[in-house]
Amino acid sequence: MSLERSDVEKIAHLARLAIDREVIPQYARDLSNILGLVEQMNGVETGDIKPLAHPLDAVQRLRADRVTETDERDRFQSIAPAVEAHLYLVPKVIE
């Protein structure tokens, strides 16, 4: 697909871009090349290709799900200003 000068001007107007008149032919060539690449990619048969979530077939390494710290809730709550039923009590900040 080849874009003309008027096509580039219309695209620039729709995108609210100010471009110099001297560079319009270069924009036309570049945009035409991009659209040509898209047409070429659309021609590739992808019916047998399974969609991927990621291009690399990587697997996340997970750590073992085991307890590594001791329960110190009683020690931490013993130094808290106010505790009730194993919950920290805090002052009301929203009225």
N, C-alpha and C positions, 0 to 999 in steps of 0.2 A: 504494500500500500504506500503510495507516494503522496505526501502532503504538499499543498501549494502554499504560496505566500498568504493568501486569504485565509486558509485553514489555520495557520499559525497565529495570525492576527486575531481570529475569532477565539481560539483557545486562550490566548493571552488576555483577551478582554473578559472572557468567562472566569478566568482564574484571578482576575484583577491584578495582572502583572504588567509592569511597564518595561518594554524591551526596546532596544535601539533598532531602528529600521535597517541598519547595516548588517546586523547579525541575524536577521530573520531567515536568510537562506541557510545558514548553519543550523539554526533551530529546526528548520524544515527537514534537512538531511538527517539530523540526529533523531528526531521524532519518527521519521520514516524508517530508519534503521531499527529503532525499538519496536515499532509496530510489525516490521518484517520478522523480527526475532519471535515475537508473540505468535504470529501466524505459523512460523516454523514449529514452535513448541506445541501449538494446537494440533498439528499434523501428526504428532507422535502417538502411536497406539498405546494406551495405558489401561486397557480393559482388564488385563491379567495381572496388573500390579496391585498388591495389597497396600492400603494406606498405612502410613507409619506415623506414630506420635513424635518420633525423633529420627533423624537420618542415620544415627549410629545405633547399632544393636547393643547398647550398653545396659548393664544391670546395676542397680543401686546396691552398694555394699551396706548391709545392715549389721549393727552390733547386736550381740546377744541380749535378749530382754531379761535381765536379771538385776536384782537389787544390789547396788554397790555402796550405798550409804546406810548408816544405822538411823533408826527412828529417834530423833531428839526433840520431838514435839513438846514433851513435858519440860525439858530444860529451857527451850525457847519461850514457852508460855509462862514459865516461872518468873521471868524478868519483864514480862509485858505489864503495862499499867493496869489493864482490865481484861479479864477472860471470863467467859461464861459458856459452859457446855462445850469446851474445847474450841471455842471460837474467839477471835480477838474482837474486843469491843472498841469502837472508835467514836470520837465525838461527832455529833451531827453537824454537817457543814452546809447543808442546803435547808433553807427555811421555807 
